[in-house]
Amino acid sequence: MKKEWYHHELKGYRSNYSDQGTYQFYPYKSLPTLPNTELTGDFKWLKPENGNFEPTIPEETLQSSFTKLQKSCIPFGIDVPKSLETLLLNPGLRNAIENSSITACFFDVSDEIIPFPGSANEFLVHFFSDQQYCCFWYLHFKNEDELGILISDFLFSSEGKELFTGNEEKIAPNYFMWISPDLESFILRLVIENSIWRRITYGTPTFNNWERDYLSHYQTEYGR
């Protein structure tokens, strides 16, 4: 499976490769390394936001979906990876991530695990959506071990049918792109890039240490 990062231009540091739209594909090997912080699936580096932020999906609806998701794992003798459980049971962490999104992406968990086609005992969980439903993020796992974060233009059911557009597509590996090795790495890169984009766009480029280190990767390209 091809490895790409799917996100936004960082003006003055990372340019668009095409005019394909809001999001761009960037070769994963071209990305900066992430901060040297311990990633154990508990998101200790992320400060929760417990104020009056209104999530796109109401908390009751999300928790109901998560309960159904857990039940769907029982016949397979597995559970969802702990990192996903940590996020779904912590509204403050989810609020911080949703509030940082520059395209209003939101947590939107599937009711059931989705068998990954052609791979025994491998599953997907849809957990994150773009506001305009132009792309969907999935956690790919096997025996509770994370295999990566995948992205697709399509929203699939547990039966492998495309749900959102009404098209006839059925789930297949070629409908997905690998974009990150695990959930916490994906969230960390997402939060850093969203913060950088906001500082650049709104004229307050006082970067923190993580952001400065991240952007230093691109300085040679732009001669900065």
Secondary structure per residue as TSV (DSSP state, phi and psi in degrees):
chain	resnum	aa	ss	phi	psi
A	1	M	-	360.0	134.3
A	2	K	-	-64.5	142.8
A	3	K	B	-109.7	115.3
A	4	E	E	-138.5	161.6
A	5	W	E	-110.0	134.7
A	6	Y	E	-117.8	100.9
A	7	H	E	-158.7	-147.2
A	8	H	-	-111.5	161.5
A	9	E	-	-60.6	144.4
A	10	L	B	-112.9	92.1
A	11	K	T	-54.7	128.8
A	12	G	T	88.1	-9.3
A	13	Y	T	-126.8	-47.1
A	14	R	B	-134.4	117.6
A	15	S	-	-89.7	163.6
A	16	N	-	-69.4	141.7
A	17	Y	S	-88.2	-16.5
A	18	S	S	-157.3	178.6
A	19	D	-	-103.6	35.1
A	20	Q	S	-70.8	-12.2
A	21	G	-	136.6	-158.5
A	22	T	S	-58.6	-44.5
A	23	Y	-	-99.8	153.8
A	24	Q	E	-130.4	150.4
A	25	F	E	-92.0	130.3
A	26	Y	E	-124.0	131.4
A	27	P	E	-53.5	131.2
A	28	Y	G	-60.3	-35.8
A	29	K	G	-69.0	-12.3
A	30	S	G	-88.3	-4.2
A	31	L	S	-81.4	154.6
A	32	P	-	-65.1	155.2
A	33	T	-	-71.3	154.1
A	34	L	-	-81.3	160.4
A	35	P	-	-55.0	150.2
A	36	N	S	-79.7	72.9
A	37	T	-	-126.4	149.7
A	38	E	-	-72.8	121.4
A	39	L	-	-107.5	103.7
A	40	T	S	-117.8	7.8
A	41	G	S	89.5	5.6
A	42	D	S	-106.3	-6.5
A	43	F	-	58.5	38.0
A	44	K	T	-64.6	-23.4
A	45	W	T	-76.3	-14.6
A	46	L	S	-98.2	122.6
A	47	K	-	-79.6	121.6
A	48	P	-	-65.0	150.7
A	49	E	-	-115.9	109.2
A	50	N	-	-110.9	25.1
A	51	G	S	-83.2	-142.6
A	52	N	S	-97.1	20.9
A	53	F	-	-62.3	130.7
A	54	E	-	-97.0	110.7
A	55	P	-	-67.4	155.6
A	56	T	S	-64.5	-44.2
A	57	I	S	-97.8	121.3
A	58	P	-	-55.2	146.9
A	59	E	H	-57.5	-42.2
A	60	E	H	-60.4	-41.5
A	61	T	H	-65.9	-43.8
A	62	L	H	-63.5	-44.5
A	63	Q	H	-68.0	-34.2
A	64	S	H	-63.4	-43.0
A	65	S	H	-64.0	-40.2
A	66	F	H	-65.0	-39.8
A	67	T	H	-61.1	-43.4
A	68	K	H	-64.7	-38.4
A	69	L	H	-60.8	-45.7
A	70	Q	H	-61.5	-40.8
A	71	K	H	-64.9	-33.7
A	72	S	H	-68.5	-18.1
A	73	C	H	-79.7	-23.5
A	74	I	G	-57.3	-46.0
A	75	P	G	-60.9	-21.2
A	76	F	G	-95.8	-2.1
A	77	G	T	68.2	30.4
A	78	I	-	-130.4	177.1
A	79	D	-	-137.7	164.3
A	80	V	-	-69.6	151.6
A	81	P	-	-56.0	146.3
A	82	K	H	-61.0	-33.9
A	83	S	H	-63.0	-38.6
A	84	L	H	-69.4	-41.2
A	85	E	H	-59.8	-42.2
A	86	T	H	-57.5	-45.9
A	87	L	H	-67.1	-44.9
A	88	L	H	-70.9	-20.4
A	89	L	T	-98.2	3.2
A	90	N	-	-126.6	90.3
A	91	P	H	-61.2	-30.0
A	92	G	H	-63.1	-40.3
A	93	L	H	-67.3	-44.1
A	94	R	H	-64.3	-38.8
A	95	N	H	-60.0	-42.9
A	96	A	H	-61.7	-39.6
A	97	I	H	-72.2	-47.0
A	98	E	H	-63.4	-40.7
A	99	N	H	-67.3	-25.4
A	100	S	H	-81.2	-17.6
A	101	S	-	-68.2	130.6
A	102	I	T	-85.4	-7.3
A	103	T	T	-122.0	20.8
A	104	A	-	57.2	38.1
A	105	C	-	-68.1	155.2
A	106	F	E	-149.0	158.0
A	107	F	E	-76.6	133.0
A	108	D	-	-155.1	79.1
A	109	V	-	-82.6	142.3
A	110	S	-	-72.5	154.0
A	111	D	S	-77.0	-19.9
A	112	E	S	-141.2	153.2
A	113	I	-	-71.6	152.8
A	114	I	E	-116.0	116.2
A	115	P	E	-58.9	132.8
A	116	F	-	-82.5	126.5
A	117	P	T	-63.7	133.7
A	118	G	T	79.6	5.5
A	119	S	S	-133.2	114.7
A	120	A	T	-65.2	135.2
A	121	N	T	62.6	22.0
A	122	E	E	-111.4	140.2
A	123	F	E	-136.7	162.6
A	124	L	E	-122.1	149.2
A	125	V	E	-128.6	121.1
A	126	H	E	-75.4	127.1
A	127	F	E	-133.2	-9.7
A	128	F	E	-150.1	139.9
A	129	S	E	-135.8	149.6
A	130	D	-	-75.3	148.1
A	131	Q	T	-55.6	-36.6
A	132	Q	T	-91.0	5.7
A	133	Y	S	56.9	35.3
A	134	C	S	-89.1	-11.9
A	135	C	-	-158.2	157.3
A	136	F	E	-136.9	137.0
A	137	W	E	-104.8	139.7
A	138	Y	E	-128.4	143.4
A	139	L	E	-93.4	123.7
A	140	H	E	-101.6	125.7
A	141	F	E	-148.0	163.2
A	142	K	E	-144.0	126.6
A	143	N	T	51.1	40.2
A	144	E	T	72.9	0.4
A	145	D	E	-93.4	131.6
A	146	E	E	-74.0	133.7
A	147	L	E	-106.1	-12.3
A	148	G	E	146.3	171.6
A	149	I	E	-104.4	129.5
A	150	L	E	-115.0	153.0
A	151	I	E	-125.9	148.2
A	152	S	E	-147.9	154.3
A	153	D	S	-76.8	-9.2
A	154	F	S	-118.2	147.1
A	155	L	-	-104.5	116.1
A	156	F	B	-107.5	148.5
A	157	S	-	-89.0	174.6
A	158	S	T	-65.3	-19.5
A	159	E	T	-87.8	0.3
A	160	G	S	83.7	14.9
A	161	K	B	-96.2	145.5
A	162	E	B	-75.9	128.6
A	163	L	-	-98.4	-36.5
A	164	F	S	-83.0	-45.1
A	165	T	S	-90.4	-17.2
A	166	G	-	82.3	7.4
A	167	N	-	-72.5	172.3
A	168	E	-	-93.3	6.5
A	169	E	-	-59.7	138.7
A	170	K	B	-115.3	149.9
A	171	I	-	-57.4	136.5
A	172	A	-	-155.4	150.6
A	173	P	G	-56.6	-30.9
A	174	N	G	-71.8	-6.0
A	175	Y	G	-88.0	3.1
A	176	F	-	-123.5	153.2
A	177	M	E	-127.6	133.1
A	178	W	E	-78.5	128.0
A	179	I	E	-125.4	-11.4
A	180	S	E	-163.1	149.8
A	181	P	S	-73.7	-23.3
A	182	D	S	-161.6	170.4
A	183	L	H	-66.6	-45.7
A	184	E	H	-67.3	-38.3
A	185	S	H	-62.3	-40.6
A	186	F	H	-60.5	-47.8
A	187	I	H	-65.4	-40.8
A	188	L	H	-61.4	-47.4
A	189	R	H	-65.2	-39.8
A	190	L	H	-60.2	-47.9
A	191	V	H	-65.4	-42.6
A	192	I	H	-62.3	-48.4
A	193	E	H	-67.0	-37.7
A	194	N	H	-63.8	-40.9
A	195	S	H	-64.9	-43.7
A	196	I	H	-60.1	-46.8
A	197	W	H	-58.7	-42.7
A	198	R	H	-64.3	-42.3
A	199	R	H	-64.3	-42.0
A	200	I	H	-67.2	-48.0
A	201	T	H	-67.2	-38.4
A	202	Y	T	-99.5	11.4
A	203	G	T	73.0	27.7
A	204	T	-	-126.1	62.0
A	205	P	-	-80.2	56.9
A	206	T	-	-96.6	87.2
A	207	F	-	-76.4	145.9
A	208	N	-	-80.7	177.9
A	209	N	H	-61.2	-42.8
A	210	W	H	-61.7	-42.8
A	211	E	H	-68.2	-41.1
A	212	R	H	-61.5	-44.9
A	213	D	H	-62.2	-40.1
A	214	Y	H	-62.8	-47.1
A	215	L	H	-72.2	-23.9
A	216	S	H	-61.6	-23.4
A	217	H	T	-60.6	-32.1
A	218	Y	T	-95.5	-1.6
A	219	Q	H	-64.8	-36.5
A	220	T	H	-63.4	-40.1
A	221	E	H	-58.5	-37.6
A	222	Y	H	-105.1	3.8
A	223	G	T	65.5	31.1
A	224	R	-	-86.5	360.0
